[in-house]
Amino acid sequence: MKTLFGKLADGTEIHRWSLDNGGTRMKVLSYGGIVQSLEVPDRHGRYANITLGFDRIEDYVDSSPYFGALIGRYGNRIGKGRFTLDGETHQLSVDDGENSLHGGLRGFDTAVWNVTPFTRGTDVGLHLSYTSADGEMGYPGTLTAKVTYTLTDQGDWRIDYEATTDRTTVVNLTSHVYWNLAGEGSGTIEDHELRLTASHFTPTDPGLIPTGELAPVDGTPFDFRESKPIGRDLRTGHPQLLAAKGYDHNWVLDKGITAAPKPIATLHDPSSGRTLEIATNEPGVQFYSGNFLDGTLVGPSGRTYRQGDALCLETQHYPDSPNHPSFPSTVLRPGETYRTTTIHTFHA
């Protein structure tokens, strides 16, 4: 079902699509491809929205920290907003100190996407498309992006990303949903239990740019190879946690890049019984523990969002890859098609 959600300052209409399949209910905006809400039942069959967001388009435009949005052209940070490709240096839009974050000042999270609903067998979903012009936010090449959201008859949420370019460029698309499996506005996620199939992570400098090292998680607060509460090691004083004000790092997935999505993360909330499992073919995942939620934003519940009230698990290539030849490449050339897939499975 399609409804009018609001209008931008220039009069552009923003619509919301509602999807319901397999016990999962989702609402998606044409602005930023934003997942405004995603509802699944708890162990008693009671539904709750388990993502953070807003009720008004004005809040998304004015103050959203990427709630529920599609991220591009490049998920996460590029150091000093600069990289060299085939001998040519490109200066990007800088929006995070001296660095470029999530595509720059006007990334894909602020774009108005073309949205087309579909039904395929027992699945329902949305095709979202956006064309980023050559030079937009400093990126070379006209990039044509297509993202497909599918709700399966099992209630899984599948994201398929595709992109092509007419000039050699870099691309790293992801989704920035903020999860709280106890329900939006319910408080901290520090008691959520997380497991990540990753033996290494990428440490960062004070600007949260990877140093280039792939550091072992063994013996550190970054070891989530066995499920543990997120808050258990959060305040241990580890230098990386102090610099980022919590977890805001890329985990190097043991499986690497795979042809098909493989399980990489399990998130469980003991209070509601809800569990989220994530599978992807990407080589990394950015785990962000909501460090910069500061109590100034108010969600649909009427409650404020404070530090640690949600978390993100952004499947991706590594941050700043264009400046680290040893990292998996994010280069896309004419004639090639960028394709990645991430699947979210819900249980209670």
C-alpha positions as MATLAB code, in Angstrom:
seq = 'MKTLFGKLADGTEIHRWSLDNGGTRMKVLSYGGIVQSLEVPDRHGRYANITLGFDRIEDYVDSSPYFGALIGRYGNRIGKGRFTLDGETHQLSVDDGENSLHGGLRGFDTAVWNVTPFTRGTDVGLHLSYTSADGEMGYPGTLTAKVTYTLTDQGDWRIDYEATTDRTTVVNLTSHVYWNLAGEGSGTIEDHELRLTASHFTPTDPGLIPTGELAPVDGTPFDFRESKPIGRDLRTGHPQLLAAKGYDHNWVLDKGITAAPKPIATLHDPSSGRTLEIATNEPGVQFYSGNFLDGTLVGPSGRTYRQGDALCLETQHYPDSPNHPSFPSTVLRPGETYRTTTIHTFHA';
ca = [
       0.000    0.000    0.000;
       1.290    3.463   -0.964;
       0.479    6.625    1.009;
       1.747   10.207    1.072;
       4.228   10.608    3.943;
       5.062   14.279    3.456;
       6.693   16.850    1.212;
      10.204   18.254    0.985;
      10.771   22.011    1.120;
      10.758   22.173   -2.696;
       7.376   20.436   -2.854;
       8.652   16.982   -3.788;
       6.218   14.382   -2.503;
       7.625   11.590   -0.342;
       5.619    8.381   -0.289;
       5.548    5.442    2.091;
       5.009    1.830    1.066;
       3.698   -0.773    3.520;
       4.677   -4.430    3.087;
       3.421   -7.421    5.070;
       4.542  -11.019    4.521;
       5.492  -14.080    6.552;
       4.851  -12.344    9.866;
       7.075   -9.338    9.089;
       5.648   -5.856    8.512;
       7.747   -3.115    6.976;
       7.252    0.525    5.952;
       9.643    2.123    3.457;
      10.027    5.745    2.310;
      11.010    6.988   -1.129;
      13.276    9.478    0.680;
      16.594    7.716    1.241;
      15.039    4.281    0.736;
      14.443    4.556    4.487;
      12.989    1.657    6.451;
      10.737    3.741    8.690;
       9.565    0.741   10.698;
       9.927   -3.027   10.783;
       7.612   -5.039   13.010;
       8.022   -8.655   14.091;
       6.430  -10.620   16.964;
       8.073  -11.496   20.270;
       7.913  -14.893   22.002;
       4.284  -14.205   22.961;
       3.265  -13.164   19.439;
       3.149   -9.446   20.313;
       4.309   -7.135   17.542;
       6.694   -4.208   17.990;
       8.672   -1.943   15.700;
      12.321   -2.938   16.249;
      13.937   -0.047   14.339;
      14.535    3.599   15.212;
      13.006    6.374   13.131;
      10.635    9.327   12.951;
       6.973   10.071   12.211;
       7.679   13.189   10.100;
       9.701   13.758    6.943;
      10.988   17.028    8.422;
      12.806   15.113   11.161;
      14.515   12.849    8.641;
      15.650   15.866    6.631;
      16.750   18.009    9.583;
      18.279   15.670   12.148;
      18.417   12.002   11.179;
      21.648   10.093   11.918;
      20.937    7.900    8.844;
      17.973    6.145   10.535;
      16.976    3.201    8.310;
      18.568    4.689    5.187;
      20.293    3.320    2.121;
      23.924    4.439    2.176;
      26.029    5.360   -0.864;
      28.007    5.926   -2.847;
      30.381    4.744   -0.192;
      29.317    3.287    3.138;
      31.396    4.452    6.076;
      34.458    6.717    5.917;
      37.065    7.682    3.345;
      40.072    9.380    4.920;
      40.352   13.111    4.164;
      37.626   12.545    1.559;
      40.288   11.731   -0.990;
      41.509    8.769   -3.015;
      43.532    8.101   -6.157;
      42.160    5.879   -8.892;
      44.086    4.997  -12.071;
      46.483    7.845  -11.358;
      43.792   10.492  -10.866;
      43.072   11.953   -7.433;
      39.448   12.614   -6.526;
      38.346   14.992   -3.761;
      35.006   14.067   -2.226;
      32.482   15.988   -0.194;
      33.749   16.172    3.407;
      31.118   15.905    6.156;
      32.822   14.238    9.147;
      35.637   16.493   10.244;
      38.222   16.193    7.496;
      36.760   12.887    6.293;
      33.925   11.818    4.022;
      31.219    9.722    5.704;
      28.453    7.704    4.006;
      28.802    9.405    0.629;
      29.219   13.010    1.729;
      26.910   15.891    2.573;
      24.175   14.625    0.237;
      24.568   10.888    0.063;
      22.083    8.299   -1.102;
      20.347    8.614    2.286;
      18.979   12.017    1.175;
      18.115   11.042   -2.402;
      14.533   10.561   -3.570;
      14.434    7.036   -4.983;
      12.099    5.746   -7.664;
      10.082    2.945   -6.049;
       8.140    0.175   -7.795;
       6.288   -2.540   -5.835;
       6.304   -6.150   -7.022;
       4.946   -9.586   -6.220;
       6.988  -12.640   -7.186;
       5.375  -15.941   -6.302;
       4.803  -15.779   -2.557;
       7.305  -12.924   -2.072;
       6.514   -9.216   -2.038;
       8.851   -6.286   -2.283;
      10.043   -3.007   -3.725;
      12.477   -2.093   -6.491;
      14.280    1.170   -5.671;
      16.419    2.974   -8.241;
      18.553    6.095   -8.277;
      21.047    7.532  -10.761;
      23.968    9.448   -9.285;
      25.440   11.927  -11.767;
      29.116   12.035  -12.695;
      30.849   14.218  -10.104;
      28.072   14.043   -7.511;
      29.759   14.551   -4.113;
      33.066   14.309   -6.032;
      32.677   10.713   -7.192;
      33.644    9.927  -10.782;
      31.191    8.323  -13.195;
      27.437    8.227  -13.574;
      26.381    5.444  -11.225;
      23.056    3.698  -11.770;
      21.985    2.003   -8.547;
      19.161   -0.478   -8.053;
      18.217   -1.895   -4.663;
      15.560   -4.552   -4.132;
      13.822   -5.050   -0.790;
      12.078   -8.434   -0.585;
       9.894   -9.831    2.186;
       9.731  -13.594    1.753;
       6.862  -15.835    2.795;
       9.076  -16.860    5.727;
       9.283  -13.261    6.909;
      12.922  -12.749    5.867;
      13.999   -9.296    4.700;
      16.394   -9.604    1.764;
      18.337   -6.687    0.263;
      19.884   -7.058   -3.208;
      22.161   -4.224   -4.327;
      23.201   -3.627   -7.941;
      25.139   -0.804   -9.603;
      26.755    0.008  -12.946;
      28.943    2.917  -14.014;
      30.061    4.623  -17.215;
      33.441    5.561  -15.709;
      35.733    3.792  -13.281;
      34.666    4.609   -9.733;
      34.355    3.165   -6.229;
      31.142    1.946   -4.623;
      30.176    0.423   -1.277;
      26.422    0.304   -0.608;
      24.808   -0.695    2.680;
      21.770   -0.220    4.923;
      21.832    1.847    8.109;
      18.955    0.401   10.121;
      19.205    0.999   13.880;
      18.038   -2.158   15.687;
      16.517   -2.584   19.115;
      14.930   -6.029   19.311;
      13.043   -5.117   22.488;
      11.228   -2.412   20.529;
      11.775    1.176   19.438;
      12.086    3.482   22.442;
      12.477    0.630   24.936;
      15.909    1.632   26.196;
      19.414    0.217   26.062;
      20.663   -2.598   23.833;
      23.583   -3.389   26.151;
      21.856   -6.592   27.290;
      21.369   -7.761   23.678;
      23.609  -10.746   22.959;
      25.711  -10.549   19.795;
      27.753  -13.103   17.900;
      29.995  -12.202   14.941;
      31.916  -14.760   12.882;
      35.052  -12.632   12.748;
      38.522  -13.303   14.126;
      39.883   -9.862   13.159;
      38.774   -6.241   13.050;
      40.197   -3.051   11.544;
      41.526   -0.678   14.241;
      41.095    3.024   13.544;
      42.953    6.277   14.109;
      41.387    9.091   16.192;
      39.293   10.106   13.153;
      37.862    6.549   12.947;
      39.786    5.827    9.727;
      41.283    2.300    9.516;
      45.010    2.177   10.104;
      45.366   -0.683    7.614;
      45.971   -3.310   10.292;
      43.816   -6.436   10.569;
      44.007   -6.952   14.314;
      43.052  -10.226   16.051;
      40.018   -9.986   18.326;
      41.385  -12.655   20.649;
      41.759  -11.326   24.194;
      40.066   -7.996   23.385;
      36.562   -6.519   23.862;
      36.141   -7.037   20.099;
      35.844  -10.800   20.430;
      32.245  -11.726   19.616;
      33.024  -15.184   18.231;
      30.962  -16.538   21.111;
      27.702  -14.757   21.839;
      27.946  -12.224   24.684;
      26.036   -9.185   25.977;
      27.080   -6.040   24.137;
      27.605   -4.167   27.390;
      29.896   -6.774   28.951;
      33.183   -5.280   27.725;
      31.938   -1.867   26.610;
      33.530    0.074   29.470;
      36.831   -1.765   29.795;
      38.846    1.313   28.831;
      40.250   -0.230   25.646;
      41.838    2.622   23.621;
      39.785    1.776   20.527;
      36.532    1.929   22.502;
      37.519    5.210   24.142;
      38.339    6.823   20.791;
      35.041    5.765   19.209;
      32.944    6.238   22.371;
      31.960    2.591   22.026;
      31.909    0.096   19.185;
      32.120    1.739   15.755;
      34.413   -0.615   13.859;
      34.582   -2.926   10.903;
      34.838   -6.638   11.635;
      36.748   -8.738    9.089;
      34.456  -11.678    8.431;
      36.186  -15.056    8.502;
      34.333  -16.215    5.391;
      35.613  -13.357    3.203;
      33.753  -12.543   -0.018;
      31.412  -15.374   -0.983;
      29.315  -16.085   -4.055;
      26.183  -16.540   -1.950;
      25.210  -15.007    1.412;
      26.631  -16.837    4.432;
      25.609  -16.381    8.108;
      27.793  -13.793    9.844;
      25.862  -12.359   12.807;
      23.281  -13.353   15.398;
      21.635  -10.762   17.646;
      19.339  -11.882   20.486;
      17.243   -9.958   22.982;
      16.583  -12.056   26.113;
      13.691   -9.854   27.276;
      11.486  -10.301   24.186;
      12.943  -13.520   22.834;
      13.474  -11.906   19.418;
      16.503  -13.002   17.413;
      17.936  -11.454   14.251;
      20.260  -13.494   12.043;
      22.184  -11.823    9.226;
      23.751  -13.474    6.180;
      25.743  -11.674    3.480;
      28.280  -12.197    0.722;
      30.192   -9.077    1.833;
      33.641   -9.384    3.531;
      32.929   -7.037    6.438;
      30.330   -5.713    8.855;
      30.368   -2.396   10.701;
      29.042   -2.828   14.232;
      28.008    0.537   15.661;
      26.627    0.660   19.201;
      24.672    3.915   18.916;
      27.437    5.965   20.508;
      26.307    9.358   19.233;
      22.631    9.144   20.152;
      22.487   11.946   22.688;
      18.912   12.200   23.934;
      17.922   15.019   21.579;
      15.969   12.877   19.086;
      12.431   11.649   19.755;
      10.938    8.591   18.075;
       7.358    7.558   17.288;
       7.038    6.174   20.820;
       7.502    9.689   22.196;
      10.682    8.556   23.950;
      14.106   10.081   23.405;
      16.968    8.084   21.928;
      19.987    7.978   24.206;
      23.470    6.580   23.760;
      23.291    2.824   23.341;
      19.539    2.691   22.661;
      20.106    0.902   19.326;
      22.830   -0.669   17.230;
      23.699   -0.999   13.553;
      25.134   -3.987   11.691;
      26.130   -2.606    8.295;
      27.322   -5.296    5.874;
      29.999   -3.824    3.635;
      33.467   -3.728    2.191;
      35.937   -2.154    4.596;
      35.987    1.603    5.321;
      38.617    3.629    3.432;
      39.339    0.697    1.099;
      40.271    3.001   -1.822;
      43.297    4.104    0.236;
      44.339    0.596    1.341;
      45.437   -1.628   -1.567;
      45.571   -4.638    0.789;
      41.820   -4.356    1.518;
      39.244   -6.033   -0.770;
      38.738   -3.729   -3.744;
      35.695   -1.452   -4.062;
      36.564   -0.399   -7.640;
      33.802   -0.692  -10.243;
      34.603   -0.312  -13.928;
      32.408    0.166  -16.998;
      30.980   -3.142  -18.182;
      31.004   -4.610  -14.672;
      28.003   -4.949  -12.338;
      28.306   -4.440   -8.609;
      26.167   -7.007   -6.795;
      25.828   -7.785   -3.104;
      23.106   -9.375   -0.986;
      22.208   -9.273    2.701;
      19.448  -11.334    4.315;
      17.806  -10.647    7.687;
      15.996  -13.545    9.353;
      13.778  -13.046   12.395;
      12.860  -15.567   15.115;
      11.179  -15.496   18.494;
];
